Amino acid sequence: MTVRRGDAGDYPAAAALRWRWVGEMGANPVGSLDDFTTAFTEWAKAHVDTHTLFVAIAGGETVGMIWVALAPRLPSPGSLHRVNADIQSFYVVPESRGQGIGTALVRAALAWAREVGAERAEVHSGTRAVSMYERAGFAVSPLLLEHDLHPGGTA
């Protein structure tokens, strides 16, 4: 298994993973996979400056992905160039779970976020992944609050 930073050539596989994930969550994806792949790839290319993909490859197949979105923060005295990392769309196919692939993806994403100077990384996790994130050093913060602006929306 290899984890590496993804590029435009990996966007179709990431789109297929996202499509599969939505189906796994019990939702019926709208439209066709081909149309979604085209739209997803165009979106990823348009957001290459803020969203970075990491992929896990096993047996020649893309079996997992994680995205890191960088969000600039207001400057403060002594720290004029501030940024946070938001972990997004982390997914490993069911048949590859429990093999350390998710942990490897999270480690790669966090290492890269540190490398580019992010002050902190945040994640909105599903229940199943909380313990894995905690093992990677994430902790619940009583100071981080959330207001869901789109109740009933999809992940």
C-alpha positions, 0 to 999 in steps of 0.5 A: 500500500502506498499513500501519496499526494494526489494530482489531476490524474487521481481526480476521477478515482477520487470522484468514484470513491466519493460516489461510492461513499454517498451510496454506502451512506444510503443516499441515491447519487443523482445523475450518472457517475460519468457526469459526476466525475466530470463535475468533480474533476472540474471542481478539484482543478478549480480549487487546487490552490486550497484543496489538496488530495492524498490517495492510498493505492493498494493492488493498483487500485485507489482504495482511499482518499483524504482532502486537506482544505487550507483556510487563511486566518486573519493576521495577528501581531507576530503572525501575519500569515496564518492558516488552518487545515480542514480535513475533508472527504476522508474515505477508505473502501470497506474491504480495505478498512482495518489495515492501517490505510486510514491512519496512513492517510491522516498522517500524510495529510497532517504532515503536509499541513505542518509542512505548509505552516498550518496552525491547527487541523480540524475535522468533522468526523463520523462516529466510526472514525473518532477513535482513529482521529484521537489516536492521530492526536485530535482532541475534542475542544470545548472552544470549537462550536458548530452551527449547522446552516443546512440541516438535513444536508449531505456530507 
